[in-house]
Amino acid sequence: MKRLVLAGDIGGTKTDLAIYAVDGRRALSTVRQDSVPSRQYKGLEKIVAEFMAVGGERVRAAAFGIAGPVIGDRVKTTNLPWIVRGREIARELSIRHVRLMNDLEATAYGGLFLPKRNIRWLARGKRRAANMAVIAAGTGLGQAFLFWDGERHHPVATEGGHTDFAPRNDKELALLVFLQKRFPRVSYERVLSGPGLVNIFRFFDEEVGRPVSGSVRERMRTEDAAAVIGEAGVAGTCPASTDAVETFVDVYGAQAGNLALTVLANGGVLVGGGIAVKMLPKLVDGPFLRAFLDKGRYADFMATIPVGVMLDPKTALHGAAHAAAEMLNG
């Protein structure tokens, strides 16, 4: 008999919810799913209530990946004015089993279940049963890792995206100074995120004086600025956008390498988020891996670590679903 679970991926831009059926082997199949703009709601409870009212299903457990630090049964979202409490969601659903996870914790766990076709390997490295690292730039910068206990992986959340941005060369030092004039503190998220890409672009536009194509400047007035910059940068149609994307990819690779060293990710590094997929030609091209490997005496060690890009945009949702399925058996 199949049992139902609810899974959610809650970000600053949108909230994805899905109901999954779980069979006796704990294999998942999607029953239905939906996505809504997060900022149109005052909290997660209302979104859950509306979603569940549509189909009237009865779920047995639920798990949610949420952009923010999970402290006990509570999350104060990073990019939304929400406070989410697991007990309130459980009351709304009339169930006992609710798990709140950091969004990258859910992404990391979901990465374990991805089919091979949904990972684009940038470096094959040496496959080991060991810790793995996960990094994803999107609305913010998420970082997590998968701890290997000798038998299985356990997802562990971090808030490493909010650590201090550390420039590695004169260009990045000038970028830091530029950003320090605009923000009281410059974290990696100020550089490695959608808004971060816009920050880098403004540095090349306003500080360095790189040319900006008229179409890019015009489209930025009405469209998502980061998406416009990323598209033009990958296509090479705007000098300031191209420099912004190349710098973004370079810093991204360096920080992915920092995370790999921090958690000793012998088992591999997975890169998630929509930005990585859209910039995949630039990640494959070389700057990302060169920066990843550029760790001095540890360069040879870094070369043994597999590095892959997760192509499935629902990875966090799948991870939350697997976490919910685990709770069915206590």
N, C-alpha and C positions, 0 to 999 in steps of 0.2 A: 504494500500500500504506500502510495506516495504522500509525503507530508509537505506542507508549504512553509517557506520562510520568506521574510521581507529583507531586502538589502537596499542600502542607500549610499550614494556618493555625493556629499554635500560640499560644494565649493562656493567661492565668493561670487561667481558668475551664474552658475546654474546648479540645480539639485536634480540628480537622477535617482529614481526609485524603481525597483523591480521586484516582482514576486517570482520565486523559483520553486519548482517541485523537486523534492529530494527522494531518490529511490533507496532501496535497501543497501545498495553499494555506495551510497552517498554521492552518486552522480547527479548533476544539476541540469535541469532543463527550464528555460524561461517560459513563464506563463504569460506575463505581460509586463510592460515597462513604460515609463513616461519621464519627461524632462520638463522642468518649469524654471523660469528665472528666479533665482534666490531672493533678489532684492524686492520682489513684489510681495514678499511675505514678512511678517514680523517674527516668525519662528518656525521651527521644523514641525511642531505638533500640528499646526494647521495644514501643512503640506501633506503630512502622513494621513490625516483625517480625510482630506479631499480625495487622495489617491485610493485609499481603502474603500471609500464609499462608492466608487465607480463600479467595482466588480463584486464587492461583498464577500470576498474570500476570507477565510479564517486562517491566520498564520500561527505557527507554533513557536517561532523564535525570530529575532530580528537583529541585524548588525548594521552599523552605519560608519562609513569613513568620513570624517569631518575635518576640515581645514582648521586646526587649532590644537593646542595641547590638552590631552585628556587627563584630568586630575580626578581620580576616583570615579564618580558617577556623573561628572560634570565637564562640559567643554564651553569655554568662552571663545567663540569663533574669531579667527584672526582678521578676516576681511569682510565680516558681516557683524551688525550690532545684535547678535544673538547670544543667548546662553541656553545650551541644550543639556537637559538632565535625563538620564536613562530611565529613572523611575517614572517620569511623566510620560515618556513614550510608551513604557510598559503598561501604564494605566490606560492610555489611549487605545492600545491594541488589546488590552485584557489578556496579557501574557506575562510570564515570569522571566523569560530569558531575553534580555536586551543587552547588546554589547556596543559600547561606543569606542571607536578606534580613530586614531589620527588618520587623515586621508592617505598619507604616504605609507603608513603601516598597512592599510588595506591594499594599496597598490603593490607593495612588496609581497604580500601574501598572494595576491592574485597573479603575480608574475610566476609563481611556482606552478600554476596550472595552465599557463599559456601553451597552445600548440606550437610546434617548431616554426610553422609558417608565419606566426605572429611576432617573431623576434628577428630583427635584422642585425646580424653579428658584424660589428666593426672590427673586432679582433677575436680570434678563436681561442688564443691562449691555451692553458692547460686546465681541463675540467677536473675539479676536485669537490669532494664532499666537505664543504667548509663554509664559513661565514660568507654572506653576499651583501652587497650594498645597492641601494636604490636611490636615485636622484631624479627629480622631475621639476622642471621650470614651467609654470603656467601663470595663473593670476598671482601666485607667490612662488617661492622656492621651497620645495619639500625634500626632505632627506630622511631615510630610514635604513634599517638593515635587517637581515635575516640571520639570526643566531643559530648556529649548528650545534646541537647538543650531543652529537655522536650518532643519532638515529634519525632526527628530523629537524626541519627549520622552524624557528619561531619568529614572527615579525616583531620588531622593536621600533618604536617611534623615537624620533629626535626632533629638535628644533634647530638643527645645525644651519638651516638657511638664514638664520638671524645672527650668525656669527659675523665678526668684523671683516669687511672686505679688505683683502691684503694684496695690494698691487705688486706685480713681479717685474715691471719694466717702466721706462719713462712715460710711455703712453698711458699705461694704467695708473701711474702716479698722478699724471695730469687729470685723468678722469676722476680720480678720488678727490682731488682738490676742487674740481668743478662741482662735484656732488656735495661736498662739504659746505659749499656756499648756499645750498638749497635745502639740505636736511640736517637736523641736529646730530644724526649718527648715520653712517653709511654701512649697511650690512650687505652680505652677498645678494640678498633679495632685491636690493636697490639696483642691482646690475643684472641678475639672472632671474628674470620674470618678464611678463608682458610689459608692465610699466617700466621695468629695468631696460628693456630694449629701446623704449622711447627715450629714456634718460641718456643712453649711449648715443643715440641718434642726435639728440640735442647738443651733446658735447661736440660731435663732429660738425654739426651745423653752426652752432653759436660760438664755440671756442676755437675750433680748428679752422673753420671756414670752408669746409668741403662743399662742393656744389650739390644742390638739391633740385631734382627735376620738378618741373611745374606740375606734372600730373600727381606726383607724390604729395606735394604740399597742398594741392587742391583736394585730393581724396582724404587727407588726414583731417580735414575740417568736418567731414560728414561720416566717415567710416572709422572702424577701429584702427587707431594709429599704429599699434604694434603689428597688426596683420598686414597693413599697407607697407610698413617698413620691411617686414620680413619677406613679403612677396617680391618687392623691388630689389632687396638685397640679394636674395637667392638668384633672381634673374639677371642681376648685374646692370639694371637700367637706371640706377641712381647712385652716384659716387658716395654720398653721405650714408645712404641705406646699406650699400655694400660694405663699407667700412664698419658700420654698426653691427651688421650680422657677423662679419668675420671676427670682430672683437668679442662679441657675445659667445660665439662658438669656442674661441680660444680660452676665455675665462671659464666657460662651462666645463671644458675638458680638464682644466687645472683643478677646479673644485671637485669634480668627480674623482680625480686622483687623490685629492686631500681626504675625501671621505673613505676611499678604499684603504688608504694607509691608516686612518683613524680606527676603523673597525676590523682591520686585517682581513679584507675581503678576498681571500684566496679563491673562493668559489665563484667569483664573478661580480661584475657591476652591470646593473640594468638601468637604462635611461628611459624615463617615462614622460608623459605630458604631450599635449598637442603641438607645442613649439618644436620639440625634437623631430616629430614626424614631418612637419612642414619644412624644417631645415635639413632634412635627411641628406640631400645632395652635398651640403656643406659639411655635415658630420662625417660622411664617407670620404670626402675629399682629402682630409689629412690634418687640419689644424686642431681638431678636437683630440685626436689620438696623440699628436705630437705634444700637446700641453699635458695630457694625461700621463704620458711616459716621462716627462721632464721632471724627474724627482732625484736628480743627482746620483748619489750612491745607490739609490733604490730603483734606478731605471731598469736594470735587468729583472728585478723582482716584478716591477709593474708590467713588463712585457709578457709575463706568464698569466696575467689575469684576463679572463674572457670579458669582453665588453659588448653589450648588445642594446639595441633600441627596441622597446616594446611598442608594437604597432597597433594594438587593440585599444581604442579609446575607452573601453568599458572595463579595463583591467581592475581598477579600484572597486567597481561595483561587483565584479566576480569575486574579488578577494573578500569583500564583506559578506557575500552570499555563502562562501565556503566557511567563514567564521561562524555565521548563523547556523549552518548545517551541523557544525561540530557540537553546538549546544543542545541539539536534539537528544543526544545520548548522555547529557550531563557533563 
